[in-house]
Amino acid sequence: MGSYGIAENLSSLVVIFNSTPEIIALNITNGPGPCDDATDEYSGFYNVAQFITGLIIYPIVCILGIIGNTLTLIVLSHKDMATSTNVYLSALAVSDTIKLINDFFYFIMVVLQDQNLDKDMRLISNFYPYAHYIFNMSVCVTAWLTVSVAVERYISICIITRAKEMCTISKARIVSTVVFLTMIILTIPSALRYEAIHQVDTYKNITCYTVLPSALGNNSDFMDPYTWVQNSLRSIIPLIVLIFLNARIINELRKQRVKGKKLSSRNRITLMLIAIIIFFTVCIMPDAFMSLFFGFGYVDESNLVKGIREITDSLLAINSAFNFVLYCSMSKIFRTTFSKIFLTRCLAPKPSQDRLLNNGTCIEKEAKSVNRKDSSSGSGNNNKETFV
């Protein structure tokens, strides 16, 4: 989606799969007017990629992801989950939800543009610049919040003496807010890169709405260096930092590992967060390579680049939707808190699960012990290894 491919008309399935070479050749011979889609040898690849991602992958991933992130926010806002790590993960859920809502609108736009109605194309063309901005902003925020989680884990594991001072709830809130505000401001040129244009096709004697680079988008003196800066902030630098920090954290955990002994609560939490970071790294790596070699435009790119963008952007959508699954599968405290909030009956305590009954409420002993407020600090301290 590269930021949304909604400016281009999606050919119907009949055209994609049943067009004859003679018809395609005729279109090329006549030459496209301003209201025609550009065609080349990769047009079919792009149309199929957009159909699969825009009409199949996005609606499924977005609906499930929005529900999962909403449940995550409810669980992480519970008093038993008050840690600095969970502040970052809550902010990450907000950023991911913004992106998934934006992606879901992409699905709606693809459905509308397939109708090829003038009013629909006008709506799509006017909406595109904002969608392009929201996409880039949310991806940048998600990347740097993931880096923030990695930095906190690095401090907690590798610089233990500074953890109590640096990993607090108040500082996590400040960092999350700074990340949001910084990326909101730095990605503003993305909203100004394209504009909706009402064009007249004298060849066909029709008018149409389309999206083209604006005056700012055509200003290579500004846009070229800005593209490199945003590409670096969006995926390249976060990817490098995450690989480095993950390697250091995993190496330190290996040194601390005692053969035959169970992992500590802190290290179990760290392993789960490493899984989140690795999954994000895998999903953003194709986008980083695309950004490094092809820039991050969409409507002004070739059909080959746009088709590949559809695939790489779908990986980013999957990443935004998948964290809830990781939390549920890898964190017992998250599952316990989820049960306390959403299940009508508390599960009976079992000795093997190290549970206790407190005033009729089933809770994790670990969750209770690590969630005591620091009486000397109103902001709380993240020496509580709740995690999630």
N, C-alpha and C positions, 0 to 999 in steps of 0.2 A: 504494500500500500504506500510505501515510501513516504507517506504523509497523507495519503488519500489519492487514489487514482480516479476519483469521481469526475474529473474534468473530461475524461475520455469516454465516448459512448461505447458501452459493452455490447458487442455484437451478439445477436441471439444465437441460441444453440444451433439453429438450422444453418445459419451462416458459418458458424465455426466448423461444424462437422460435415456439411453437405455442399459447401461452395465448390464449384468446379474450377480448375485452373483457367478455363477460358473466361469465366466471369471475373476472377481476380485479375487476370491480365487486362481485361477490358477496363477495369477500374484504374489500373496503373496507367494505361495508355491515355485515358481521358484526362488523368491528372486530378488530384484532389483539390477541391475548392476550399475556402476558409472554413466551411461548415462540414467538411469531410474529415474522417479520421485518417491520419497518415498510415499507409500500409507498407510493409516490407516483409522480408522473409521470416521475421519473428512475430508477426502480427498474431498468427494462430497460437503460438506459445504464450504470448501475453494474455490473449483472451481466455484461454483455458486456465491459466494461472489465476487470473482475476475471478473467474467463475468459481473455481475450487475454493479459493481463500475467502472471497467476498460473500459468496452465497451459501457455503457449506461450513467452513472452519469458523469464521467470525461469529455467526449467530450462536453456535454451540458453545464456543469458548467464552464469549462475552457474557452470555446469560449465566452460565455456571460460575464464571469468575466473579461477576458482580455479586452474586449470592454468597459465594465463599468469602470474599473480602468483607462483605457486610457482617457476616457471622464472626469473622476474625476481629473486626473492630469492636463488636459487642463483647467478645470474650476478653480481649486485651484491655478493655476499659474497666473490667471488674477489679475490685479492690485487692483481690488475691494476686493480681498480675502486675502490680505497680513496681516496675523496675525500669531502669534507663534503656535496657535492651528492648523492652516492649514498647517504649516510646518511639524508638526508631521503626520498629515493625508496624506500629499503628500508622505512623506517617507514610510508611511504604505501602500499606494497604489503601490509604487515601489516594496516593499517586497512581497506584495500579488501577483503582476504580475509575479515576478520571480518564485514564487511557482507554479502559475497556468500554466506557460509555461512548467515548469518541469513536472507537472501532465499531461499536454497534451502529452508530449513525452511518458509518461507511457502508455497512450491509444495507441499510435503508436506502442510501443514495444509489447503490448499485441496482437495487430493485427499481427505483424510480427512473434512473437513466435508461434502463432497458426498455421502458415505455416510450422514451424519446419524445415526450411531450414538451412543448415550449415552456410552459410554466414550471415543469419539473426541472428542466435544464437551467432555467433562470435561478431557481432556488439552489440547485447544486453548485452552480458557478459562484454564486454569492457566498455560499457557506464554505467553500473550499479553502480560502486563505485562512479562516479562523481554525478550521480543522487541521491544516498544516501546522499552525502555531501550537495548538493544544497537543498534537502528536509529539512534536519535537520537545516541547517544554516538559511533558510528563515523562518521556524517555530519559531526559537529562536528570530530572528529579529522582526517578527510580534508580538510575545508575549511581548517583552520589549518596543516596540514602543507603544503598547496598555497600558502598565504600565505607560509610560511617559505621555500619554494623561490623564490617571487617576490622576497622581501626579499633573499635571498642574491644572486640575479641582479642586483638593483638595486645592491647594494653593489659587486659585481664589475664592473659596467659603468659606473655613475655615480659611485662613490666609490672609485676604484681604489686610492688611497693607503691606505685602511683595510682593503682586502680581505685582505691577508696576515695582519693582526691579528685580524680578525673572522670570517673564513670558514675555520675549522679543523674537523677531524673531531671533536675533543673537544667543542667548542661545539655542533656540530650534534647530537651525541648528547644533550647536556644539554637543548637546545631541544626535541628530539623527545620526550624523556622527560617534560618539563614539560607539553607539549601533551597527551600521553596522560593523565597523572595529573590535570591540571586538568579536562579534559572528562569523565573518568570520575566525578569528584566532582560537578561542576556539573550533570550530567544525572541524578543519583540520583533527584530527584523524578519523573522520567519513569517510573521503575520502580514508583513508588508512586501514580501517577495513576489506574490502573485496578485492578480486582480481579475475581476469578472469583466468580460468584454462582450458588447453586443455587436456582432459582425453581420455584414451583408455579403451574401454569395451571389455575385452578378451572373455567374455561370449557370446556377440553378434558379436564380431569381427568388431566393429565400433569405431569411435572416435567422440567426442563431445566437445562443449564448455559449461562450467558451471561457477558458481560463488561460491567461498568458502571463509571462513575467512582466512585472510592473517596471516603472522607470528605475526604481531601486534595484529590482531583480536584474535589470540589464546593465547596471553600473558595475562593471567588472572590477574597477579600482577598489570598490568597497566590498562587493559580494565575494570575490575570490578569497581574500584573507579572512573574511568573516566565516566563510564556509569551512576553512581549515580550523578556525578557532572552535566553532560549534561542533564539528566532527570530532575534534579532540576531546571536548568536554562531554559529548554525548556518549562516546563509546571507546575511543582509542586509549585515552588516559585512564579512565576507570578500569578498563580491561587489564592494562599493565599493572596498576596498583593492586587490583584484586589477586592477580596471579602471584605477585611478590608476597603480599601479606598472607595469602593462603599457604604458600610454601613455608613461610616462617612459622606460622601457627601449627601446621601439621608436623613440622620438624620438632618443635618444642613439645608437642603432645607425645611424640614418639620417644623423646628423651625421658619424659615423666612417667611413661607407661611402665608399670610393674607387672611382670609376667605372672599370670594366675590370679591377679587381683582385679576386681571390678573397677570400672571407671568411676571417678568421682562425679558428683552432681554437676559441678562446674564444667568438667570435661565432656560430659554427655550433652550438655547444652551447647558447648562449643562445636561438637561434631554435627549437631543438627543445623547450626548456623552455617557451618562449612558447607553442608549439603545445599543450603539455600544459595550460598555464594557461588558454588560450582555450577548449579543449574542456571543461574543468571549468566555466568561467564560463558557457558556453552551456547545459550540462546542469543547473547549479544555479539558473539564472535563473528558470525557471518555479516551482521550489520556493520561491525567495525571495519571489516575488509572492504565492504561495499563503499562505506564512507571514505575510506582511505584512497581508493582507486577511482571511484566514480562520482564523488560528491554526494549530496543528499537531496537533489532536486527530484521532481517526478514528472510533471506534465511536460517539461522541456527535455526529457530524456528519451532515448531510443526505446523501442518496444522490448528489446532484449533486456535492457537495464530495468525497465518497469516490471517485466515479468519476474526477474530475479528479486526485485524489491518486494513484490507480493509475497514471495516465499520467506524472505528474511524478516519482514514485518510480522508475518503470522507467528514466527518463533517468539518475537517480543510479546505478542498478545498471549501466547501460551504461558510465557514466563509470568506475566501479570496475573494470570488466573490460577497458577499452580501452587502458590505458597500455602494456601489453606490445606491442601492435601498433605504437604510436607509436615505442617504443624500437627495435624491429626495423627499421622502415621509415626511420628518420631518423638512427640512430647506427651508424656503421661499427664503432666500437670495441665497442659492445654485441654486434653480430653476430659480430665476431671472437672475443670472449671466449666467447660462446655456442658457437661452433664448437670452440674449444679444449676446452670442458668436455664437450660432448655428442657430437661427431663422432669416430669412431674413427680417422680419418685426417685429418691436417692438409692443407688445400688447398695446392696448389703455389703458391709465391710468384710474383707477376707484377710486373714493373718498374713498370707503370702504377699499381699499387695501393700503391706506396711501402711495401713490406714488406721484412723482412729475416729471415734464418734464424739463430736463436740456439740452439746446442746441440740442433739437430734439432727445435726448436719454432717454429712459425710464429706471429709476433706482429706487432702494429702498431708501427711505429717511433714513432709519436706516443704510443701507450700506454706504451711503454717509457720514453721520455724524460720524460713528465710524471708518472710514478709512482714517482720516486725519493723515498725517505724523507728528511725533513728531519732531519739528524743532531742538531740542537739541540733537537728537540721530539719527545717520544714519541707525541704525539697526531696528528702529521701536519699538513700544511698544504694548503689548497685552492687554492694557486696552481697546483697540478697541474690542468690542465683536462681531466680524463679523461672525463668523463661516462661515467656513462654517458657 
